[in-house]
Amino acid sequence: MRLSRSFVPTLKETPAEAQIASHRLMLRAGLIRQTAAGIYAWLPAGWRVLQNITRIVREEQDASGAQEILMPTIQSAELWRQSGRYDAYGPEMLRIRDRHDREMLYGPTNEEMITDLFRQSVKSYRELPQNLYHVQWKFRDEVRPRFGVMRGREFLMKDAYSFDLDYEGAVVSYRKMMLAYMRTFQRLGLKAIPMLADTGPIGGNLSHEFIILAPTGESQVYYDAAFEQIDPASGEFSFDSPSDLARFYQRLTTPYAATDEKHDAALWEGVADKREGRGIEVGHIFYFGTKYSEPMGLTIAGADGKPVVPHMGSYGIGVSRLVGAVIEASHDEQGIIWPDSIAPWKAALINLKSGDAACDAICEEIYHHVGADVLYDDRPDRAGVKFADADLMGHPWQIVVGPRGAAAGRIELKRRATGERSDVTVADALQRLG
Ligand code: P5A
């Protein structure tokens, strides 16, 4: 994309309303704009990052055997009455009436809807286990929306829902998701710790939050210092082997970590070096047995012909929150430092002298080769402005084309994360950017 033609409204000044680095940088780098309290429009750079994160989340969900669907954002209140949550959910739920005065709501989560879809179509134990997921906007009328996309009212979530015949099966599904999550966060360049957690309005008796340690995080957390060293090395485990999954679960849940000091108090006894800190919750998984299947009348025929009530779990990733979380974990004074896996563009192509024949020719050549993955700064602005914007936007690479080098067919490559620069030929640069 040519920067002169693109909608990337960067800001020089620090927006007064933003209290944490990721919120400030998302506004300054032109990723998002607020349209109402806790509701954001995603501009081209932000939308590209959100799509890149979604792609990684999707690849890892698919690899675990989950199947993608898409459920609506608007739901009928009737379904929530069946589960008993319509009244219980409280003011966080955005309740709507249609023209026929029917009660509707903007979904804060989809346990009821998926249970309804499942009970309409699945009749036999042979069809289980299943795990269905979607990536869809949610609305929660948070009392205090803040920190930009970190705690929005409208936000993008990946939510998956598993159905198993019994507790043992459900535990395998739960561990599969834990493995998929660790791989997902690793690919996003994040170190997430699964911590035993409260189940809140989703319910159930087994739950883990995935926490990125960060001083600006909203969650208070307690963990064994050993976690700071742990390497999840999730590659060696297979989704198809329940014993692999058990080993993986064991490795990730000892040493011990929790979001509430009171949890399983005895488990802290073996912890030599207990730490307390703040964290960002980027995912949350739940096993809740028959909490929804039972009241909503979901039964299937078991192997002996008798009715079975499936055991369920649900598994959330805060996709839009992750954009903020990645920035919290990866930025400096100058701006964002995108991991290669999710950067909106691989590189900024900086023309230090737009209008100079040699500079323009080299830039056009690179632009045509690398194409949509490069953001070509073809503006007539000063070099300082272009460097500052490239640092702010956080492209993993900067390709700097100046008149002296261009005359000799050479350009400079700068790695944003390390600041390392190298003087290379155009061909070398093209090869390195692949
Ligand atoms: C699990 C999937 C659920 O809703 N039902 C379906 C379960 N869990 S959760 O913990 O309530 O949410 C899952 C993840 O969504 C993110 N999240 C938010 N992100 C931005 N703004 C918000 N207001 C917000 N609320 C939740 C979190 O990452 C959470 O882990």
Boltz pocket constraint, residues with backbone or C-beta under 6 A from the ligand:
constraints:
  - pocket:
      binder: B
      contacts: [[A, 108], [A, 109], [A, 110], [A, 111], [A, 140], [A, 142], [A, 149], [A, 150], [A, 151], [A, 152], [A, 153], [A, 154], [A, 155], [A, 156], [A, 157], [A, 158], [A, 159], [A, 160], [A, 202], [A, 281], [A, 282], [A, 283], [A, 284], [A, 285], [A, 286], [A, 314], [A, 315], [A, 316], [A, 317], [A, 318], [A, 319], [A, 320], [A, 321]]
      max_distance: 6.0
